[in-house]
Amino acid sequence: MTQKPRASISDVREYWSENPCGADQSDASDRRRYFEEIERRRYAQEYHIVPEGAFTTFAGKRVLEIGCGVGTDGAQFARGGALYTGINIDAGSVALARERFELERLPGTIRQMNAERLEFPDGTFDHVYSFGVIHHSPNTERIVREMFRVLKPGGTVTVMVYNKSSVNYWFEIMFLRKLFRLALIPEGAPKILAAMIGLDEQKLRKHRAIFLSERMTHERWVSINTDGPDCPLAKVYDAGTARAMFDAAGFAEISMGLRYFQTDHYGRLAVLIPRAFAEWLGRAAGWHRYIRARKPGPAA
């Protein structure tokens, strides 16, 4: 068995260019319908995003989204009157986000850019938003420092990172999946398990191949069990590490909240989980850790 080297920024860029976040949520041939279906499914499944993002409260404000994906959340900011700029590290996501904005004739700018080195002057933005992105970077701490730099005094951030103290992390990723991998050892196991539970057979086959060929590190295990077996890098943060990262960058008024118990990872068993229970569990020990903070100084 071999140990895979730690993912580089090039690995991250290549993966997301080939797998733009949300791009697989529709197969509609009509492009307007394609983006509409992605939006509908995103907010139906992760219904907390709209209230947590507060997209309609930034009219006239300069907003930067780090990791705008295919432009779904960015479209909400633009519709709400924000002076919107979205960036992605990869070309594939940028192309789709630009197409989305052009189809709807939405105002805004989409650029390809590495958030570890933002190409904006100090004090450019009133608000920085990033949903489920910065934990995929080899240098997340640098991104947080760059957020601070490009914010105006009094500017704010809303950032979601994966939560280490979540039930998804401890029960699903660190217990169930480690137990479950033993069931994948027989050659025909992915096909049988996919039929029984309703999980993706091809993903199960990729997981099996990884289990049988690699000596697993903790970081690698977390990475392949968050955004698919091909995901090169994903990290998790508890309250202490998240707060320390934003405090070290200079942020003040740091607050956090939890949302989202990810039921879709349980295949057909997800129908047995009541939405009210999933919502309660999400607030108590959810997979999404929201971080809000402010750059010291009077708002512009």
C-alpha positions in Angstrom: 0.0 0.0 0.0 1.1 3.5 -0.7 0.4 6.8 1.0 -0.9 9.6 -1.2 1.0 12.9 -0.9 -0.9 15.8 0.6 -3.1 17.6 -2.0 -1.7 20.7 -3.6 -3.5 23.8 -4.8 -3.2 22.4 -8.3 -5.0 19.2 -7.2 -7.8 21.3 -5.8 -8.1 23.5 -8.9 -8.2 20.4 -11.2 -10.8 18.6 -9.2 -13.3 21.4 -8.9 -12.8 22.4 -12.6 -13.9 18.9 -13.5 -16.6 18.7 -10.8 -18.1 22.2 -10.3 -20.1 22.3 -7.1 -23.8 21.6 -7.9 -23.3 21.1 -11.6 -24.5 17.5 -11.4 -27.9 18.5 -9.9 -29.6 18.8 -13.3 -29.3 17.2 -16.6 -31.8 19.5 -18.4 -30.8 20.4 -22.0 -32.4 23.8 -21.8 -29.7 26.0 -20.1 -32.1 28.3 -18.2 -34.0 25.2 -16.9 -30.6 23.6 -16.0 -29.7 26.4 -13.6 -33.2 26.7 -12.2 -33.1 23.0 -11.3 -29.8 23.4 -9.6 -31.1 26.3 -7.6 -34.3 24.5 -6.6 -32.6 21.4 -5.5 -29.9 23.3 -3.6 -32.3 25.2 -1.4 -34.7 22.3 -1.0 -32.0 20.1 0.4 -30.0 22.7 2.3 -32.9 25.0 3.2 -30.9 26.9 5.8 -28.7 28.5 3.2 -31.1 31.3 2.3 -31.8 32.6 5.8 -28.1 32.2 6.8 -26.9 33.9 3.7 -29.2 36.9 4.2 -28.8 37.6 0.5 -31.3 40.4 0.3 -29.7 42.6 3.0 -26.7 43.9 1.0 -28.3 46.2 -1.5 -25.8 48.8 -2.6 -23.0 47.0 -0.8 -19.9 45.5 -2.4 -20.0 41.8 -1.8 -17.3 39.2 -2.5 -18.1 35.6 -2.7 -15.1 33.2 -2.3 -15.9 30.0 -4.2 -19.1 31.0 -6.1 -19.5 27.6 -7.7 -22.0 27.8 -10.6 -23.3 31.1 -9.4 -26.4 30.0 -7.4 -25.9 32.0 -4.2 -24.3 34.8 -6.2 -27.5 35.1 -8.2 -29.4 35.8 -4.9 -26.9 38.5 -4.0 -27.2 40.1 -7.4 -31.0 39.9 -7.4 -31.0 41.6 -4.0 -29.1 44.6 -5.3 -25.6 43.8 -4.1 -22.6 45.0 -6.1 -21.5 41.4 -6.5 -18.1 39.8 -7.3 -17.7 36.1 -7.3 -14.4 34.1 -7.6 -13.6 30.5 -8.2 -10.1 28.9 -8.2 -11.0 26.8 -11.4 -12.0 27.5 -14.9 -14.8 25.1 -15.2 -16.9 26.7 -12.3 -16.1 30.2 -13.6 -17.5 29.3 -17.0 -20.7 28.0 -15.6 -21.2 30.9 -13.2 -20.6 33.4 -16.0 -23.1 31.6 -18.2 -25.7 31.7 -15.4 -25.3 35.5 -14.9 -25.4 36.1 -18.7 -28.6 34.1 -19.1 -30.4 36.0 -16.4 -28.7 39.3 -17.3 -27.6 39.7 -13.7 -25.1 42.4 -12.8 -21.9 41.2 -11.3 -18.3 40.1 -12.0 -17.1 36.5 -12.0 -13.3 35.9 -12.0 -10.9 33.0 -11.7 -8.7 33.6 -8.7 -6.9 31.8 -5.9 -8.4 33.0 -2.6 -5.1 32.5 -0.9 -3.8 35.5 -2.9 -6.8 37.8 -3.6 -6.2 40.2 -6.4 -8.1 43.1 -4.8 -6.8 46.3 -3.0 -7.1 46.6 0.7 -10.5 47.7 1.9 -12.5 46.9 -1.2 -15.6 45.1 0.1 -18.3 45.6 2.6 -19.0 41.9 3.0 -17.3 38.6 2.2 -19.4 35.4 1.9 -18.1 31.9 1.5 -20.1 28.7 1.7 -18.3 25.4 2.1 -15.1 26.4 0.3 -12.2 27.5 2.4 -11.8 24.1 4.1 -10.7 22.7 0.7 -7.7 25.0 0.5 -4.2 23.9 1.6 -3.8 27.2 3.4 -7.2 28.1 4.9 -5.6 30.5 7.4 -4.2 32.6 4.6 -7.6 32.9 3.0 -9.0 34.2 6.3 -6.2 36.8 6.5 -7.0 37.8 2.9 -10.7 38.2 3.7 -9.7 40.6 6.5 -7.4 42.6 4.2 -9.9 43.2 1.5 -12.7 44.2 3.8 -13.4 47.8 4.6 -13.3 48.7 8.3 -16.6 47.6 9.8 -17.0 45.0 7.0 -18.4 41.6 7.8 -17.9 38.0 6.9 -20.2 34.9 6.7 -18.3 31.7 6.2 -19.3 28.1 6.4 -16.8 25.3 7.1 -17.3 21.7 7.9 -17.9 21.1 11.6 -15.6 18.6 13.5 -18.0 18.4 16.4 -20.9 17.3 14.2 -22.8 14.0 14.3 -22.0 13.7 10.6 -18.3 13.7 11.4 -18.1 11.5 14.5 -20.9 9.1 13.8 -21.0 8.9 10.0 -17.4 9.6 8.8 -15.4 8.3 11.8 -17.5 5.4 12.9 -20.1 4.1 10.4 -17.9 4.6 7.3 -14.9 3.0 8.9 -17.0 0.1 10.0 -18.7 0.0 6.6 -15.5 -0.2 4.6 -15.0 -3.8 5.7 -18.2 -4.7 3.9 -16.7 -3.3 0.6 -13.8 -5.7 0.5 -15.5 -8.5 -1.5 -15.4 -7.7 -5.2 -19.1 -7.7 -5.8 -19.9 -5.7 -2.7 -20.4 -2.2 -4.3 -23.1 -3.5 -6.6 -25.0 -5.4 -3.8 -24.7 -2.5 -1.3 -25.8 0.0 -3.9 -28.9 -2.1 -4.7 -29.7 -2.6 -1.0 -29.2 0.9 0.4 -29.5 3.1 -2.7 -26.0 4.6 -2.7 -24.0 5.4 -5.8 -22.4 2.2 -7.1 -19.6 4.0 -8.9 -18.6 6.0 -5.8 -18.6 2.8 -3.8 -16.3 1.2 -6.3 -13.9 4.1 -6.1 -14.0 3.9 -2.3 -13.2 0.2 -2.5 -10.3 0.8 -4.8 -8.9 3.5 -2.4 -9.3 1.2 0.6 -7.4 -1.6 -1.1 -4.5 0.5 -2.5 -3.8 3.3 0.0 -2.4 3.6 3.5 -4.9 6.1 4.9 -4.0 9.3 6.8 -6.7 11.1 8.8 -6.7 14.0 6.5 -7.1 11.7 3.4 -9.9 9.8 5.1 -11.9 13.0 5.9 -11.3 14.3 2.3 -12.6 11.3 0.5 -15.7 11.0 2.8 -17.0 14.6 2.3 -17.3 15.6 -1.3 -16.8 12.3 -3.0 -14.0 9.7 -3.2 -12.0 11.9 -5.7 -12.1 15.0 -3.5 -8.4 15.9 -2.9 -8.7 17.9 0.3 -11.3 18.7 2.9 -10.8 19.8 6.5 -13.0 20.1 9.6 -13.1 22.7 12.3 -14.4 22.7 15.9 -15.4 25.9 17.7 -11.9 26.5 19.2 -9.9 26.1 16.0 -12.4 28.1 13.9 -12.4 31.0 16.4 -8.7 31.0 16.8 -8.2 31.2 13.0 -10.5 34.3 12.7 -9.1 35.8 15.9 -5.5 35.5 14.6 -6.5 37.3 11.4 -7.7 40.3 13.4 -11.5 39.8 13.3 -13.8 40.9 16.1 -17.4 40.0 17.2 -16.8 36.4 16.2 -19.9 34.3 16.5 -20.9 30.8 15.4 -23.9 28.6 14.8 -24.6 25.1 13.5 -27.0 23.9 10.8 -27.6 20.8 8.6 -27.8 17.2 9.4 -26.8 15.6 6.1 -29.4 12.9 5.6 -28.7 12.2 1.9 -25.6 10.2 2.8 -27.9 7.5 4.3 -29.4 6.5 0.9 -32.9 5.1 1.2 -32.8 5.2 5.0 -33.0 9.0 4.8 -36.8 8.8 4.4 -37.0 7.4 7.9 -35.5 10.6 9.4 -38.2 13.2 10.1 -37.4 16.7 8.9 -38.1 18.2 12.3 -35.6 15.8 13.9 -33.0 16.5 11.2 -33.5 20.3 11.7 -33.1 19.9 15.5 -30.0 17.8 15.2 -28.5 20.2 12.6 -28.8 23.1 15.1 -27.3 20.9 17.9 -24.5 19.1 16.1 -24.8 20.0 12.4 -22.3 19.5 9.6 -22.2 23.2 8.7 -20.4 25.6 11.0 -21.4 29.2 10.2 -18.8 31.8 11.3 -19.7 35.5 11.4 -17.3 38.2 12.2 -16.5 41.9 11.7 -13.4 43.8 10.8 -12.8 46.4 13.6 -13.6 50.0 12.7 -16.7 52.1 11.8 -18.7 50.8 8.9 -18.4 52.9 5.7 
